[in-house]
Amino acid sequence: MTILQLLRISALPTILSNVLAAYLIGHGDNFVLLLFLFVSASSIYLGGMVLNDYFDADLDAIERPERPIPSGKISLQSAFILGMSLTTIGVFIGFICPFLGQGGVSEKRMAIALVTILFCCAISYNAFLKRMSIIGPVTMGACRILCYLFVFFTVEQTVLTSHVIWSLLVGTYIMCLTMVSSFEANSPKIQKWASIALSMLIPIDAVACLFFVGIIPALFVISLYPLTILLRRFVSMT
């Protein structure tokens, strides 16, 4: 389906994995909160993917005319409205999440600040930062770091230093992956391996859960891995 191609839905399970891993590592115990976190992070991510195509429409018309916008399947205006709507919904739901969690007043304030910065990073990256060879990948890494930290500050009464370090390590992984992908943007082989490397976030999150909280939480996270494979195959066939 055209809309799934525009949303790049195949990578969504990696965001769900980030949220679930941070929630479990932070000993979250509120299922409603977990659902809100899923919706918030997913909406910001999906909105960012749509805006990516919106701001790249001219370039895609030359390099990837089969994409939904240059092919005429989705109008430029519709893509902008959808992208901004999703990211805005995501950040507003994110404002609710801290009040469902266990954090104190300072943690709630920090969580709200983090999701706001995540929203700003998603918009600014797609609008202009991705064209900068260093700042672009750093911003992408920062988005993943902010996602983890947002969840940690929402579910934990006191955020542990080890959890912050874990967030920074994963963010560095994404930064390096984005840098390699951007340098070889026109190489199908590199893009294929980059997609595989991105999906590896799920087993990486599972290993983190195994280290911090045990095997059962790790199994919950790794169960998302088959989903990303199925979605990638489904979207490639549509």
C-alpha positions, 0 to 999 in steps of 0.5 A: 500500500502507498501509505505504508511506503510513505510511512516506512512502516517496516522500521517501526518495530525498532522504535517499539523495541526502544520503547519496550526495552527502556520501559522494562529496564526501567521497571515500568508496571503500567500497561496504559503508560506503555501504550501511550509511550508506544503511540507517542514515539511511533507517531513522532517516528512515522510523522518524521518519515512522511516529512522526510519524503516531503522535504526530499520530493524534488530530489526523489523526483530525479533519483526515486520517481517511484516513491509515493510523492513524485509518482503522484500517488500522494500529493505534496500538501497531503504529505505535509499535513499527515507528517505534521499531524502525526508528529504533533499528536506524538508530542502531545501524547508524550506530554501526558505520559510523565503524569502516568509514570512514577517519576517525581516532579523533576523527572516529569519536567525532564521527560516533557523537555525530552519529548519536546526536543525529540519533536524539534529534532525530528522536524529540523532533521528532515527540513535541513539538518540531514543535508549536513554530513556530520550534524545530520547523523548526530541528530539521528543518533540524538533522536534515539537517545532522546527516545530512550531517555524520555521513557526512562525519565517517565517510568523511573523515580531515579534514572540510573547512570548506567541507563543513560550510558546505554542510551548514548551507546545506542545513539552512537550506533545509529549515528554511525549507521546513518553516516555510512548510509548517507555517504552511500545513498545511491548504493542499493547494496549499502542501503540493504545492509543499512536496513538490516543493521537498523533492524538489529536494534531489536536484538541489541535491545533484547541483550540490554534487557537480558543484562539489566532485568533478565531473560523474560523481558529480553524475550518480549523484546526479541519477539518484535524481530520477526515483525520487522522482517514481515513488514519489510517483505510486505512493503517491498511487495506492495 
